């Protein structure tokens, strides 16, 4: 079983789910989001399942599906649940193809009172794809995330840039030391057509970068 690919990034609302779907589509890989909060407003599982077009990818069920749109540890606390990384590790799907794992929030999003998303990455022995999106302050957030990955010895494959221009991308790569996996244009309408188009146009770059 190959080590999974873990999609994390510089924060919430930066396009991790769209990027995870694009990579899953490009590689015909399985998708798994073990911790979902905010399920009262819909789940990322449902979105990915609806927007993949290949017939090979399997969308695996969550281990924790929490209603409140809060940090996972707070959403779990509201439901009287303690998120266990060991339980997640034990329930990693058995698969015969690549597995794309999407994290909740950013690298330092708390999962319980003592552990963070970065601890889940290490427990799964996953290889990381970092997603960054251009906004005021994103350069700082990108480099802080890269620095944390280096601090915790997290294996990073590179960046997926969401809505950046090449100037910013080159600077982030130079300062972080991590290469570009793909560049995704900003869109107001991510969906099945966009995911398929990006998977096709970025497939060679994705495969050369992470496979």
N, C-alpha and C positions, 0 to 999 in steps of 0.2 A: 504494500500500500504506500503510495507516494505521500510525502508530507503535504498537507493542505496549503492552499493559498489563503491568506487572511487579509481581508480588505478593511483597512482602518484609515484614519485621516486626521485632519487638523481640527475637527469639531463636528457639530451637528448641522445638518442641512446643507452639506457641501456636495452631495451627489454620490455618496458611497453606494447606495442601492442601484442607481443607474449604472455606475461603473462595474459593480459586481455582475449585473445582468449582461452588460456588454462583454465582459471577459468570459462569463459562462457561455454566452452565445458563440463567441469566437472559438472557444476550445471545445464546445459541446460538453461542458463540464456540469457537475451537480452543484446545487446551491444549498447553503445551510446558514440560517441565522439562529444560533442557539438561544440568544436572549433578545426578546422583543418587548419594548415598553411602548405605551401609546396605542395598544391594539384596539382600544375603543374607537379610534379614528381610522382603523384599517391597518393591515400588516404588510411588511415588506415582502413576506412570503407570497401573499396574494398578488402583489404588484409584479414581482418577478415572474411568477407562474403565468400571469396574463400576458406578459410582454416578451417572453421567449418564443421563438418560432421553430427552433430545431426540435427533432423528435427524440433526442438522446438524453437531454438534461433532465434530472429528477430534482424537484424542490422538496427538501426534507423538512419535516415538522420541527418546530421550536422545542427546546427543552423547557424554557420559561417564556410564557406569553402573558404579559402583564398589561393591565388596562390603562393605567394613568400615564400621560405623556410627560414623564419625569425621568431623572437619572435612574438607571435600573435598581440601584440599592434602595432608593426612596419608594419607587413603584412597588418593589417587592415588600418593603416594610409595611406599606399600606394594606397589603393582602396577607400579612402574617407569614411571609415566606422569606427564607434565607437562601440566596443564590449560592450554589455550591459549584465551584470549578471542577472538583473531582467528579461530581455527577455529570457535568457537561462532557468531561473527557471520556467518561465511561460510555456515553451515549453518542459518541462521534459516529456518523453513518459509515457502514461498511460499503465500499464502493469499488468499482472496477475502472473508474475514470478519474480525472482530476476533480477535486472538491474545492469549491469557492466558499469560504466562510466569511460572513459579514459581521463585523463587530457592532456594538451599540455605542453611539457617541464617538468620542475620541480615545486616544491611547490611555489617558488617565481617568476615564470615566469609571467611577466606583461601581463594582458589582455587589459588594457587601461591605461590612465595616472594616475589612482588612485588605481586600484584594481589588485589583483594577483590571481593565481590559488587557493591559500589558501582561498581567499574570496569566490570563487565559491564553494569550498568544504563546507564551513560553510553555505552558502546560500541554498545549496541542502540538508543540514543536513545529509551528507553522512558519512559512515564509511570508513576508509582509509586502503588500502593495499599499503605498501611501497615496491617498487622494487629497488634493488641495484644490481650492476654488478661489478665484480672484475676487478680493474685496479689500477695503481699506483695513489694514492690519494683518492680512493673510500672509504676508511675507514673514512677519514676526512669528505668527502661529506655526507656519511651515517649518521654520528653522528650530523653534522650540521642540516641535514634534520629532524632527530629525535628531536633535541633540539627545532627547530622551531615549530614542531607539538605540543610539550609540552607547548611552550610559548603561542601559539594561541588557546590552549584547543581543538585541533583537535583530535577526537576519532580515534586512530590507532588500528587496529586489529592485525597487525604484519607484518613481512617481507616475501617477496619472494626473495630468493637468486638466482642470475643468474650467474652461473659459478664460485662460490666460493668453497673453501674447508671448511671442518667442523671447523677447527681451527679459521678461520676468522669469520665464522658464529657465533660461540659461543661467541667470543669477542664482536661482534656487538650487539648481543642480551643482553649480560651482561651489556655493557656500556649504551645502549639505554633503556633497560627495556622492550623492545617489543619482543614478541616471534616469532618463526619461523612458517610460514604458509606452505611453500613448498620450496624445493631446486630444481632448474632446471639446468641441465648440460649445459655447453657451446656447441653450435652447429653452424656449418657454413651453415646449410641447414634447417632453420626453415620453416615449411610448414605443410600441412595437416596431413601427417603421424606423424610428431613430435608432433603437437598439440594434436592429438588424443592419442598418446602413453603417453604423459605427463599428460593429463587429467585423463586417466585411472589409471596410477601409483600413482598420487598425489590426487586422488578424496577423499579418506578417510581423509587425512590430511587437505585438503581444507575445507571439510564439517565440520570436528571437530573444525576447527579454526575459521571459520567465519559464520557458519549457526546457 
